[in-house]
Amino acid sequence: MKILVTGANGQLGSELKELYQKKLKRNLIFLGKNDLDITVQKDVDQFFLSNDLDYCINCAAYTFVDGCESNKKLADNVNHYGVRNLANACKNNNVTLIHISTDFVFRGDQNIPYTESHFTDPLNYYGKSKLKGEECIKDIMEEYYIIRTSWLYSSFGNNFLKTIKRLAQSKKDIGVVSDQIGTPTYARDLAKFIFQIIDGKKLCYGLFHFSNEGLASWYDFSQAILEHQNGSFKLFPLTTQEYPLPAKRPVYSVLDKSKIKSVFQTKIPHWRESLRECMDLIQKNK
């Protein structure tokens, strides 16, 4: 089995690579943007024609949410047209696509977890571009997995966890938004599930939601992170109005995982449990 991982230098790609190195039973090709630019259709087509692939795991994305507001062309090129290029190549070469999407496809104006069948209505351009990518896959392919996830963090790359740790070392007071609710998700847990899909060979294609269990505000998430830090900092809550950003965020974007747990019989850890695991790993690797 031959598997391509695009966007291999990001959080999820790095976690997939780490797990792969511990279990070398799979034949994976890890490519970053400099190795394969998914926005260039001819390069994508040529690579697929030259390699006999079974799966493509697409971790490539432009995830700078505020940056998407000022650079919509880049957001569309990567999150929409790049995904379309991969979907076409997968379709033409009988490759199964596993694509990662986001909770930001939802408006966030309800107070119960979102299922896969809930109406999508993104508030920001990041969510809009990611939704366009989803729609391309559905229009082009039949054998695909679209996995929406939320608030992804890891010991690799840049993320909210790393930001809070850095601020705790340089500032005494940290203000964090407390009125936006979602679920922090450890990228390693998502990577493990992706391998579960492939190794299990259970061909239940479609759209799925995956995040860790539980819910939190960004303030709650920060508190849990800072429990592992030493320092004289003080954490205080902010409202969204007190911390305005270029891109609007959903007030509530918790994902319902009933479908994925039922179909794949998978057990998902609580976000606090996974955060401890990640923080311990960061501490160990210092």
C-alpha positions as CSV (number, residue, x, y, z in Angstrom):
1,M,0.0,0.0,0.0
2,K,1.4,3.4,-1.1
3,I,0.2,6.5,0.7
4,L,0.9,10.2,-0.2
5,V,0.8,12.8,2.6
6,T,0.6,16.4,1.3
7,G,1.4,19.3,3.6
8,A,3.8,17.0,5.4
9,N,5.6,19.7,7.4
10,G,2.6,20.9,9.3
11,Q,1.2,19.7,12.6
12,L,-0.8,16.8,11.4
13,G,1.7,15.8,8.7
14,S,4.5,15.8,11.3
15,E,2.4,13.6,13.6
16,L,1.7,11.2,10.8
17,K,5.4,11.0,10.1
18,E,6.2,10.4,13.8
19,L,3.7,7.6,14.0
20,Y,5.0,6.1,10.7
21,Q,8.6,6.1,11.9
22,K,7.4,4.0,14.9
23,K,5.6,1.5,12.8
24,L,7.3,1.1,9.4
25,K,4.7,-1.3,8.0
26,R,3.3,1.3,5.6
27,N,4.8,2.9,2.5
28,L,4.3,6.6,2.9
29,I,5.6,9.5,0.9
30,F,5.7,12.8,2.8
31,L,5.8,15.9,0.6
32,G,5.8,19.6,1.7
33,K,4.9,22.6,-0.4
34,N,8.4,22.7,-1.8
35,D,8.2,19.1,-2.9
36,L,4.6,19.3,-4.4
37,D,2.6,22.4,-4.7
38,I,-1.0,21.2,-4.8
39,T,-2.1,24.5,-6.5
40,V,-0.3,23.5,-9.7
41,Q,-2.5,21.0,-11.5
42,K,0.1,19.7,-13.9
43,D,2.5,19.0,-11.1
44,V,-0.1,17.1,-9.2
45,D,-1.2,15.1,-12.2
46,Q,2.4,14.2,-13.1
47,F,3.1,13.0,-9.6
48,F,0.0,10.8,-9.5
49,L,0.8,9.4,-12.9
50,S,4.4,8.6,-11.8
51,N,3.4,6.9,-8.6
52,D,1.0,4.0,-8.0
53,L,-0.8,5.4,-5.0
54,D,-3.6,3.9,-2.9
55,Y,-4.3,6.8,-0.6
56,C,-3.7,10.5,-0.5
57,I,-3.9,12.2,2.9
58,N,-4.3,15.9,2.3
59,C,-2.9,17.9,5.2
60,A,-2.0,20.9,3.0
61,A,-4.0,24.0,3.9
62,Y,-3.7,27.8,4.4
63,T,-4.8,27.9,8.1
64,F,-4.0,31.5,9.0
65,V,-7.6,32.4,9.7
66,D,-7.0,36.2,9.9
67,G,-4.6,36.1,6.9
68,C,-7.4,34.5,4.8
69,E,-9.4,37.8,5.1
70,S,-6.6,39.8,3.6
71,N,-5.3,37.2,1.2
72,K,-8.4,35.5,-0.2
73,K,-6.6,34.5,-3.4
74,L,-4.1,32.4,-1.5
75,A,-6.9,30.9,0.7
76,D,-8.8,29.9,-2.5
77,N,-5.7,28.6,-4.3
78,V,-4.8,26.2,-1.4
79,N,-8.0,25.4,0.3
80,H,-10.3,25.3,-2.7
81,Y,-8.4,24.9,-6.1
82,G,-5.6,22.9,-4.6
83,V,-8.1,20.4,-3.1
84,R,-9.9,20.3,-6.5
85,N,-6.6,19.4,-8.2
86,L,-6.0,16.5,-5.7
87,A,-9.6,15.3,-6.1
88,N,-9.3,15.2,-9.9
89,A,-6.0,13.4,-9.7
90,C,-7.3,10.9,-7.1
91,K,-10.4,10.3,-9.3
92,N,-8.4,9.7,-12.5
93,N,-5.9,7.4,-10.8
94,N,-8.3,5.4,-8.5
95,V,-6.8,6.8,-5.3
96,T,-8.8,7.3,-2.1
97,L,-8.6,10.8,-0.7
98,I,-8.5,11.6,3.0
99,H,-9.0,15.3,3.4
100,I,-8.9,17.4,6.6
101,S,-11.5,20.2,7.0
102,T,-12.6,22.4,9.8
103,D,-15.3,23.3,12.4
104,F,-15.2,26.8,11.0
105,V,-17.6,25.8,8.2
106,F,-20.3,26.4,10.7
107,R,-21.8,29.7,11.7
108,G,-21.7,28.8,15.4
109,D,-25.2,30.2,16.4
110,Q,-26.5,27.1,18.1
111,N,-25.7,25.5,21.4
112,I,-25.7,21.7,20.6
113,P,-22.8,19.9,18.9
114,Y,-22.8,20.1,15.1
115,T,-23.5,16.9,13.2
116,E,-22.3,16.2,9.6
117,S,-25.8,17.0,8.3
118,H,-26.1,20.4,9.9
119,F,-26.3,23.4,7.6
120,T,-23.0,25.0,6.8
121,D,-22.6,28.8,6.8
122,P,-19.1,30.0,7.5
123,L,-18.5,33.4,9.2
124,N,-15.0,33.9,7.8
125,Y,-13.1,33.4,4.5
126,Y,-11.0,30.6,5.9
127,G,-14.2,28.6,6.6
128,K,-15.6,29.6,3.2
129,S,-12.5,28.4,1.3
130,K,-12.4,25.1,3.2
131,L,-16.1,24.5,2.5
132,K,-15.4,25.1,-1.2
133,G,-12.8,22.4,-1.0
134,E,-15.2,20.0,0.6
135,E,-17.8,20.7,-2.1
136,C,-15.2,20.0,-4.9
137,I,-14.4,16.6,-3.4
138,K,-18.1,15.7,-3.2
139,D,-18.7,16.8,-6.8
140,I,-15.7,15.0,-8.2
141,M,-15.3,11.8,-6.2
142,E,-17.1,8.9,-4.6
143,E,-14.3,7.2,-2.6
144,Y,-13.2,9.9,-0.2
145,Y,-13.1,10.7,3.5
146,I,-13.6,14.3,4.6
147,I,-12.7,14.7,8.3
148,R,-13.7,18.0,10.0
149,T,-11.7,18.7,13.1
150,S,-11.3,21.6,15.5
151,W,-8.7,23.7,17.4
152,L,-5.8,21.5,16.4
153,Y,-2.6,21.6,18.4
154,S,0.6,19.5,18.6
155,S,4.2,19.4,19.9
156,F,5.1,20.3,16.3
157,G,4.6,23.5,14.4
158,N,2.9,26.8,15.4
159,N,-0.4,26.6,17.3
160,F,-2.4,28.0,20.2
161,L,-0.6,25.8,22.8
162,K,2.8,27.0,21.7
163,T,1.6,30.6,21.7
164,I,0.3,30.4,25.3
165,K,3.5,28.7,26.5
166,R,5.5,31.5,24.9
167,L,3.4,34.3,26.3
168,A,3.6,32.7,29.8
169,Q,7.4,33.0,29.6
170,S,7.4,36.7,28.5
171,K,4.4,38.3,30.1
172,K,2.8,38.5,33.6
173,D,-0.8,38.9,32.4
174,I,-2.4,37.0,29.6
175,G,-5.9,37.9,28.3
176,V,-7.8,35.1,26.5
177,V,-11.2,35.0,24.9
178,S,-13.7,33.2,27.1
179,D,-17.0,33.3,25.1
180,Q,-16.0,31.1,22.1
181,I,-16.6,27.4,22.7
182,G,-15.1,24.4,20.9
183,T,-12.9,21.4,21.5
184,P,-9.1,21.4,21.5
185,T,-7.9,18.4,19.5
186,Y,-4.5,16.8,19.7
187,A,-3.2,16.2,16.2
188,R,-1.6,12.9,17.2
189,D,-5.1,11.5,18.1
190,L,-6.3,12.5,14.6
191,A,-3.2,11.0,13.0
192,K,-3.9,7.7,14.9
193,F,-7.5,7.7,13.6
194,I,-6.4,8.3,10.0
195,F,-4.2,5.2,10.2
196,Q,-7.1,3.4,11.8
197,I,-9.2,4.1,8.7
198,I,-6.4,2.9,6.4
199,D,-5.4,-0.2,8.3
200,G,-8.9,-1.2,9.1
201,K,-9.8,-1.2,5.4
202,K,-13.4,-0.4,6.3
203,L,-14.7,1.3,3.2
204,C,-17.2,3.6,4.8
205,Y,-16.6,6.7,2.7
206,G,-18.1,10.1,3.4
207,L,-18.0,13.1,5.7
208,F,-17.1,12.7,9.4
209,H,-16.4,14.8,12.4
210,F,-13.4,14.1,14.7
211,S,-12.2,16.1,17.7
212,N,-11.3,15.1,21.2
213,E,-14.1,14.7,23.7
214,G,-15.5,17.5,25.8
215,L,-15.6,21.2,25.2
216,A,-13.9,24.4,26.4
217,S,-13.4,28.0,25.8
218,W,-10.1,29.4,24.7
219,Y,-9.8,30.6,28.3
220,D,-10.4,27.1,29.6
221,F,-7.9,25.7,27.2
222,S,-5.3,28.3,28.3
223,Q,-5.9,27.6,32.0
224,A,-5.3,23.9,31.4
225,I,-2.0,24.7,29.5
226,L,-0.8,27.0,32.2
227,E,-1.3,24.4,34.9
228,H,1.9,22.8,33.5
229,Q,3.8,26.1,33.5
230,N,5.8,27.8,36.3
231,G,5.7,31.6,36.5
232,S,4.1,34.7,37.9
233,F,1.7,35.3,35.1
234,K,-2.0,36.0,35.6
235,L,-4.7,34.8,33.2
236,F,-7.9,36.8,32.7
237,P,-10.9,36.3,30.5
238,L,-11.8,38.6,27.6
239,T,-15.0,38.8,25.5
240,T,-14.8,38.6,21.7
241,Q,-15.7,42.3,21.6
242,E,-12.7,43.1,23.8
243,Y,-10.3,41.2,21.5
244,P,-11.4,42.0,18.0
245,L,-9.7,40.2,15.1
246,P,-10.0,40.6,11.3
247,A,-11.9,37.3,10.9
248,K,-15.1,36.5,12.9
249,R,-15.0,33.2,14.8
250,P,-18.0,30.9,15.6
251,V,-19.3,31.4,19.2
252,Y,-19.9,27.7,19.4
253,S,-18.4,25.1,17.1
254,V,-18.4,21.8,19.1
255,L,-18.5,18.8,16.7
256,D,-20.8,15.8,17.3
257,K,-18.7,12.6,16.9
258,S,-21.5,10.1,17.1
259,K,-21.2,9.0,13.5
260,I,-17.4,8.4,13.5
261,K,-17.6,6.5,16.8
262,S,-20.4,4.3,15.6
263,V,-19.0,3.5,12.1
264,F,-15.4,2.9,13.1
265,Q,-15.9,1.8,16.7
266,T,-13.3,4.2,17.8
267,K,-12.7,5.6,21.3
268,I,-11.7,9.2,21.5
269,P,-9.8,10.7,24.5
270,H,-11.0,13.7,26.4
271,W,-9.2,16.9,25.4
272,R,-7.7,17.3,28.9
273,E,-6.2,13.8,28.8
274,S,-4.7,14.4,25.4
275,L,-3.4,17.8,26.4
276,R,-1.5,16.2,29.4
277,E,0.0,13.7,27.0
278,C,1.2,16.4,24.6
279,M,2.5,18.6,27.4
280,D,4.4,15.7,28.9
281,L,6.0,15.0,25.5
282,I,7.0,18.6,25.1
283,Q,8.6,18.5,28.5
284,K,10.4,15.2,27.8
285,N,11.9,16.6,24.6
286,K,13.2,19.8,26.0
